[in-house]
Amino acid sequence: MYLALQPIGALFFPPHLRLTEFLIHVHVTTLTLIFVCWLKGEPPRWRWGR
């Protein structure tokens, strides 16, 4: 979904015309991806030693 939203965002917010809106789109989708990975992924844990 993330990879599909990036080119769609470039269509709606052409970077050469609306750079600020495009960067906001990229940041929002990236933060959403990180949040979903944090929610759905396995909890981080120390893997060395005990």
C-alpha positions in Angstrom: 0.0 0.0 0.0 2.8 2.4 0.9 4.6 1.8 -2.4 1.3 2.4 -4.3 0.6 5.6 -2.5 3.9 7.3 -3.3 3.4 7.5 -7.1 -0.3 8.4 -6.6 0.8 11.3 -4.3 3.2 12.4 -7.0 0.3 12.6 -9.5 -1.8 14.7 -7.1 1.1 16.8 -5.8 3.6 17.2 -8.6 7.0 17.7 -6.8 8.1 20.4 -9.3 4.9 22.4 -8.7 3.8 21.6 -5.2 6.9 20.5 -3.3 5.6 21.3 0.2 2.4 19.3 -0.3 4.3 16.4 -1.8 6.8 16.3 1.1 3.9 16.4 3.6 2.3 13.5 1.7 5.5 11.5 1.9 6.0 12.2 5.6 2.5 11.3 6.5 2.5 8.0 4.6 6.0 7.2 6.0 4.9 7.9 9.6 1.8 5.8 9.0 3.9 2.9 7.8 6.2 3.1 10.7 3.2 3.2 13.1 1.6 0.2 11.6 4.8 -1.7 11.6 5.3 -0.8 15.3 1.7 -2.0 16.1 1.8 -5.2 14.1 5.4 -6.2 14.4 7.0 -8.4 17.0 8.2 -6.5 20.1 11.9 -5.5 20.0 14.1 -7.5 22.4 17.7 -7.9 23.1 19.1 -10.9 21.2 22.6 -11.2 22.6 23.5 -13.0 25.7 20.7 -14.4 27.9 
